[in-house]
Amino acid sequence: MQNSKFIMIIILNIIIVVTEIYYGLIANSITLIIDALHNFSDIIAIIISFLAIIYARKSATITNTIGFVRAEMMATFINSLMLILMMLYILYESIQALISVQEIVDGELMMMVATVALIANSISAYILLKMRRDKDDINIHSAYLHFLADSLLSFSVIVGGFIIYFFGINLVDKILGLLFAIYIIYATSPLLKRSFYSLMDIEHIIDIEEIEKMILKIDGVRSLHDIHIIEPSPKHSFFYGHIVLEKDMDILEIDNLIIQIEIVLKNFKINHSVIQPESSKNSDEPLIKQNYEI
């Protein structure tokens, strides 16, 4: 069922891309062409997101011990980078169009084509909204936001066409193209940053110091050190750490202590942990190790 919805969105947007480029050239409207290219990037994005969902469901293997949990972030990174690069090019073309000889823009045709695009983008956004299980479903959520933005951009093209048709201000088409590109770059940059940092295992959103404070409240824990937290996807958070014990314990006592620590970690939505218990000789080690010997 989900596969058929993806296919329907792809076909719908291919029709819109072809229509917008064709009539954008006829109408001399750069905003229609920008909207078409943005829709084309969304087609690629939805295909990549679909593939990421398929890979993310694959089980771990002996050669890939955590499976493909990074697939969603990888897809988000590729989609975001591709979109920003495309918009930088459109930004350049819009500036060139502003300083060149002004061509007559067909505002009526702009409004007609953009209205069709608005309907198609709104349908796509609604389908993705219904497919999204929660906000942690980053692929579906980001794709939904893309199509929601497309709907707003198509509406803006309609407004631009209205101004051109009734007031003859052809310059508004180029200005809107410039604003569209800037807006899309601005809206996409946080996704690019988040996905890049996730792939690099940096700047996680979980508070390590708060985790330390909660774990130190557990009877038998003296200190923590050499802590690592990685978030390979919005649904996965991994904790690795060394726990220094207050006293010597037998294996059952250590097991019970680790269970208590795992309960604390689950409150921070950490769903996988590796905990190494140690004696007090390591109690002076820093919480975060600065350097690692090769």
N, C-alpha and C positions, 0 to 999 in steps of 0.2 A: 504493500500500500504506500509506504514512504517512498519507495523507488519511483512509482508512477507519478507522485507529486513532484519529485525532482525533475523528472522528464517533462512534465507539463509546463513547469516554470521555465525550463530551458527552451522549449519550443516556442512558448509565448514570447520570450524575450528576443529570440532570434528574429522573429517576425518584426518586432518593434525596432530592432537595430537596423535591419535592412530598410524599413519604411522611413525611419528618421534620417538616415544618411542620404537616401534617394531624394526625399523632399527637402532636406536641409540644403543640399546642393542647388536644387531648383529655386528655393526661396532665398538663397544667399545668407542663410542663418547659421552663424557659428555656434549659437547656443543649442540649436537642434543637433548639430553634429557632435558637440561636446556631450550632450545628453545621450546620444547614440553610443559614443565611445565608452561612456560610463556604464551604460547598459551592457555593452560587450564585455567589459571587464567583470561585470557581475555574473555573466554567463560562465566565464572561466572560473570565477570565484566559487560559484555554486557547484561546478563540476569537481573542483579541487576539494571543496568541503564534503561533498558526497563521498569521494574516494577516502578522505580522512576518516569519515565515520565508519566506513567498511574496514579500514585498517585498524582503527582503534578497538574494534570488537575482537580482533585476533588474539588468541591466547599466547601467553609467554612460552618460550621454547628454551632448550638447552643452550642455544647460541644467542638468544634474545631474551634475557632473563626478566625484563619488565614489560615485554610485549611492545605494542606500538602506541603507548599512552601519549607520546609526544606528537602523534599525527595531527591532532587538532591544532596545537600551537604552531606546528610547522605549516599547516595550511593557512592559518591566520597570518603568519609572517609573510608567506609568498603572496597571498592576496593583497595584503596591505602595501607591501613594497611595490608590487606591480601597479596598483592603483595610484600611488603617490608619483611614481615615475611617469605614468601616463598624464597625470594632472599637471606635472611640471612642464611637460611638452605642450599641453593645451594652454597653459599660462603664457608660455612663449608665443604661441600662435595668436592668442588673444591680444597681447601687447602689440605684435606686428600688425594685426588687423586695425587696432586703434590708431596707429600712426600712418596707415596707408590710406589711399583714396577710398572714400566711403561709397559703398555699393547700395543700391536700393534693396531693401529687405521686404519680403512678402509677409506682412504681419498676419494676414488672414490665414495663409497656409500654415504659418507657425502655430497659430492657435488650434487649428484643426488637428494637425499631427500630434502636437503636445497633449491634446485632450485624449487621444487614443492611447498615447504612452502613459498618461496619468492613470487611466483605467487599468491598463495591463500591469503597471507597477503596483498599484493598490491591491489588485488580485493576488499578485505574487507575495506581497508583504503579508496579506491576510492568511494565505496558505502556510507560510513559514511561521507566523505567529501561532497558528493552531498546532503546528508540528513541534514547536519548542516545548520541551518538558519543564524546563526551569532556566533561570538566568545563567546557571553554570554550564549550560549547553552552548558553549562559546561559538561553535560553528554555525548552528542554526540561528543563534541570537545575533551574531555579527551579520549574517546574510540577511536576516530580517531588517536590521538597521540600515543596511545598504539599500534595500528596496524601498524602505520607508523614506530614506533620503531622496531616492530617485523620484518618488511620488511628489515630494516637496519641490524638487528641482523642475519636474515637468509642470507643476502648477506655476512656478516662477516664469517658465518659458511662455505659458499662456498669458500671464500678466504682461511680459515683455511684448508679445505679439499684439496685445490689446493696445498698448501705448504706441507702438509703431503704426498700427492700422488707423487709429483714431487721431493721433497727434503728429504722425510722420517723423518721429524722432528715431532715426535708424541707428544712432550711436548707442542706444540703450541695449541693443543686441550684443554689441562687443563688451559693454560694461558688465552685463549679466554673465557673459562667458568668463570674464576675468574673476568676478565674484564667486561664480560656481567653482572654479578651479581652486581658489583660495580656501573656500569653505570645505571642500572635499579633502584637501590636504590637511587642514586643521582637524577635521573630524576623524581622519584615518590615523594620524600620527600616534595617538595613545595606544591604538591596537598594535601598531608596528613596534612601539617601545615595549609593551607588555609581552608580546610574543617573543621578541628578541631576547629580552631579559630572562624569560622562562627557558628558552633553549640554551642560554648561557648559565643557567642555574644561579642567577643573581637577583637581588632586590625582590625577595619574596614578601608577601603581605602578612605573614605570621610573626607575631612579636616574640622573639627568642627570650628577651629579658622577663617577659610575663610568664613564659613557660618555666624558666628557671625559678622564679619566685614561687610558683605553684608546686613544682617538684620538690623544692627544699622544705616544704611544709610536711612532706611525707616522712614519717618516723623511720630512721635508719639511713637516710640520705645525707651525706656530708657536703658534697659539692658536685658540680657538673663541669665537664670540659670537653674541648674538641667537638663542638656541636655543629652539625650540618642539617640544614633544612632545604629541600628542593621541592618545587611544584611543577612537575612536567606537564600538567594539564589542570584546568579548573576543577576537575573531579579527583585529582590525586595530589596528596601531600606526603612526603617521606621525611622521617626524622632519623638521624643517626647521632648517637652520642655516647659518651663515657660517663658513668655514674660512679662516684666515689662513695663507698660505704662507710658508715660510722664505726662499724665493728665487724669482726669476723662472723660470717653467716654460713649455714649449710645450704645446700642446693635448693631445698624446698623453701627456705626463708627468702632466698634470692628470687626464686620464681614468683612468690607472692608479692615481693616488692616491685618486680617488673610489671606485674598485672596492675598494681596501683598506678604506676607511672603511665601505662598504656591508657588507663581510664582518663587520666589528666590530658594526655595527648589527644584523645578522641574529642574532648571538649573544644579543642582547637582545630577540629576537622582534619586531623592527621590520621590517615587510614593505613599507614604502614610504618613500622619503626624497627630499628636495630639498636639494641641497648647493650652496652658492654660494661658490666659491673667490675669495679677495681678496688684495690685496697687504698688506705689513707696515704700511702707514699706518693700518690699522684694528685693530692689535694690542692697543690699550688699551681697546677696547670691552668692556663687561661681558658675562658669560656669559648672563645673563638681563636683557633690557632692561626697565626699570621702567615707562617711559611711552612712549606713541606719539602723535605729533602727528596731529591730524585735518586 
